[in-house]
Amino acid sequence: MSIDIDKPRYDQSTYMGRAKHFLRLTNPINALATDKQLDEAKQIVTEFRKTRKMPPGYDEEKLWQTKYLYDSAFHPDTGEKMIAIGRMAAQAPMNTMITGCMITFYKTTAATVFWQWINQTFNAVVNYTNRSGDTPLSTSSLLASYCAACGGALGTALYLNSKVKNMKNPIYARLVPFAAVCGANFINIPMMRSNELLNGTPVFTKDGVRVGDSKTAAFRGISLVCISRVIMAVPGMTLTPMVTAYAVRRGMFCRYPKAVIPFQLFLVGLCVTFATPLCCALFEQRASIGVDSLEPDLKTIAKNKFPSEKELYFNKGL
């Protein structure tokens, strides 16, 4: 059997291949799978890896479908089942609700604090769940990271609200949640993955042999994730407020003012559903780093043990 399920089905060197890969991986339907279905998927994948024989009743398409279901729920480094709301498949439904509420209830300080806290708590779960590497974060470090992430996000949101509340154009106030989320991403993601920055993330040869742990690779991977997450937030948190503001000016909600809420939720859901996989696809998940870019001690190890390797590879996380 020539199927290699240890690699993505689609060519990851092209954006289109990565987009197809993440459209299947982040499919919201995967979030509805039961524990029984996920355990069965794990069993099928594990058995196929051992035997390389097609399971009874399976063809290539069904095998790949099972593999993507498995990948959507189990961490690529640890193999552990991930927290349900932290999986990328849960991004669309969760972010639709949270983002919709952030851009709807933005006028009062209490509402801003509450929804930014909810958003950053959710982001903290997602960032921790989709971290790179297999070293667990201690409870004290996790708590400190969570507090710093939430504090940074709330501080950013409240500061921006104080600056725009007296501006005549209401669109600026509507965009405060987006600006706060952008700033918070650059706090939340590094903090929830601080263990990687302190101890490094595993780097491997092309054949999957572990060379060591690199802080440089961790910094690079986290930076790429921050960029993709910010771009991911752009459609839902900028286009939706602007389209809604335009619709309100045109009098679309004069007779039914509360209809603006489901209208915004629909727009956010549409944006998030497609922005999540398309932005995850901006960079390869199996990222590479030149041996010469590694820390001196790790570079020495790599050149001594693997002299033919010019690049090493690592999971950048999502």
N, C-alpha and C positions, 0 to 999 in steps of 0.2 A: 504494500500500500504506500503510495507516494505522498499522501497528505501529511503535511507537517503542521500539526496543531499548536506547536510551541512557538510559532510565528503567526502574526496577523494574516488573515486571508488575502488582504489587499496590499499592494506595493506601498510600503511606508516611506519610500524616497520621493514620492509625489504627493502634492496636496490633495489631489482627487482621491488617491488611494487611502490617505489618512482620513479624509472626510467620510468615505464609505465605511471605514472601520469604526469611527466614533459614532456615526449615525446608528449603527447596529449596537454598539456597546452602551450608548446612553439612551437607548429606546425606553421611554417611560413604561412601556408594557412589561419590561424586565423587572421593574420595581414591584409588580403585582405577584411575582412568582412566590409560591409557598416554600417553606423550609424543606418540605418533602421533595418538591421539584428541584430545588437547588442541590440537595444531597444526591438525588438521582443523577443530575448533570455532573456533579463531581465524580461520582462513581464511574460514569461512562467515560469521562475524560481521563481519569486515572487508569482505567483498564486499557483504553486505546493506547495510551503512552507506553504501557508495558508490553502489550501484545502486537500493536500495529494492525489488529484485525478489526474490520468493520463490525460493530455490534449487530446482533440479529434485529431485523426490521429497520435498519438505518441505511441511508444512502449518504452521499457526500454532503448534500444540502442540509439534511437533518443533523448530521454530525457537527457541521459548522454552527448551526443554530444552537445546538446544545453547548458548544464551546463558548459562544458569545454570552449565553446565559450564565455559564460558569464564570467567565471573566468579569461579568457585570457585578458579581457578588463576592468573589474571593480575591484577596489582596495578591498582586503579582509577586511580591517578595516573600511574604510570610505564609501565604496559602490559607490564611484564616478568613472565615466568613466575616465580611465587613458589616458595620452597623447599618441598618436598613436606610435610615434617612441620610447617611453619609455617602451612600453610593451615587455615582454620577447619573444613574438611571432615575434617581429621585430628584435630580436638580430641577427639571421642568415643572413638575407639580408643586414642589416646595417653593421654588423661587417665584412662581406665578402668584402664589398667595402672599408671600412676604413682600415682594417688590410692589405688587398691586396695593398693598396696605401702606407701604412707605410713601408712595407717590400720591396716595389719596388722603392720608391723615398726616399731613406735614405742617399744619398751621400752628399747632400748639406745642409748647416745650414738652409737655407730658407725653403726647403722642409721638413726637420725634424720639425722645429717650426710649420709650417702650419698644417701638418698632426697630430702631437701630440696635437695641439690645437683643431682640429676637433674631434679627438678621445676623449679627455677629456671633451669637451663640450657635446658630445653624452653620455659619461659615467655619467656626472653630471645629465643629464636628466633622464637616466635610474635609477641611484641611488636615486634620489628624487622621481621618480614615484613609485619605488618599496620599499619605506621606510616602516618601521613598525610604527604602532600607528596611531592616528587620530588627532594629534595636528598639525596645520599648522605651517610652518616655515615662519618667517617674511621676507619681501622683502630685508631688510638690511642684515639679517643673511644669506639669500640665496645668495645674491651677494658676501658677504665676503667669504662664503664657496666655491663658484664657482671660485673666483679669487685665493684663496689659493690652491685649487685642481689643477687648470690649471698651476699656477706658479710652484708648486712642480713637476708636470709631465714634464714641459718644462725644468726646471733646471736639473732634473735627466737625461733627454735625451741628453741635450747639454753637460753635464759633461762627460757622458759615451762616446759620440762621440769624444770628445777631447782626451780621453784616448786610443781609439782604432784606430784612423785614421792613425797612423803610424805603426800599426801591419801588419806583412806580410800576415797572414792568413785572407782572406776577410770574412770568416764565422763569425768572431767576430763582425765585423761591421754590418753584416746582423742581428745579434742577439741583437743589441742595442735597437731596438724598443720593443722587448719582455722585456728586463731588465727594460726599462723605464716604460712600462705598469705595471709591477709587483710593482715597487716602487710607482707609481702613485695611484694604487688601494688602498694602505694603507694610502694614503692621501685623495683621492677623496671620497671614501665611508664614512669614519668617518666624513669628513667635511660636506658632503651633508646630513648627518643624525645626525648632531651635536645636533639638538634639542632633540633627544632621549638620547644622552649622558648627556645633561644638565638637562633634566626634567624627563627622564625615559620613558620606553615603557610599555604599558598596560600588566598586567599579570592576568591570569584567573584561576579559579578552573577547575577541570576536566569537570564540568557541564556547564562551560562558564560564571560563575559569576565573574565579574570584582572585583579584590581585591585592586588594586592600580597601580601605575606606578613605575617601577624598573629601576634604572640606571645600576645595575649589569646585569640584563637581557639584556638591550640594548647593553652593552659592549660585552657580550657573543654572541649575535646575529650578531652584526656587525663584530666581529672577524671571525665567521664562514662564513659569506658572503665574506669577504676579501680572505679567504683561497680558497673557491670554485671558486671565480672569477679568481684568479691567475692560478689555475689548469685548468680552462676553457680556458685560453689563451695559454697554453702550446702547444697543437697540431698544431694550426694554425700558431703560431708565432715562433716555433722552428723546427718542422718537415718540414714545407713548405720551409723555407730558406735553410735548409740542403739538402732536396731533389732537390731543384732548383739549388743549388751550384754544386751538384753532376752531375745533368743533363747538366749544362753548361760545366763542365770539360770534360764530355763525348762527347761534340760537338753536342748535340741534336738541338741546336738553331743556328748553324753556317749559315745556308741558310736563316733562318727567325728569326733574333735576337729579333724582337718585339713580337714573339710568346711566349716569356717568361712571358709576362704580363697576357694573358688569362690563361696560364698554372698555374701561381701562384694563380690567382683568383679562378680557379677550385679547387685547393687543399685546399685553405683557406675555401671556401664555404662548401666543404665536411667535413672538420674538425669542423667548427663552428656549422653546422647543428646538428651534433651528440654530440659534446662536451658540448653545452649549456644545453640540458636536462640531460645528464649523470652527469654533474658536479653540477647542481642544486639539483640532487638527492643524493648527498653525505651526506647531513644532512637533517633531518626532518624540514619542514617549520614551523610546529607547534612544536617548541622546548620546552623543559622542563627545569626547574631549581628547585633545592631543596629549601624548605622553609628556611632551616638553612643557605643557601647561600645568602639570601636576605639581604638588608640593615636592620639594627636593628629595625627602626620604622615600616617598612613594615612587617618584620618578626613577630613583636609583634601583629600587626593587623591580620595577617594571622592565627596565633596560637590562638588568642582570638575568632575570628569569624568563623574560619574553622579548628578546632582542629584535625579533621580526615585527613586533606590534608597534605601529605608529600612533594608533588611536585605541582608547579604551571606551567602554560603554556603560551606561548606568540608566536606571529608571528615574526620570525627572519628576515623577508624580503627576497628579492632575489637579 
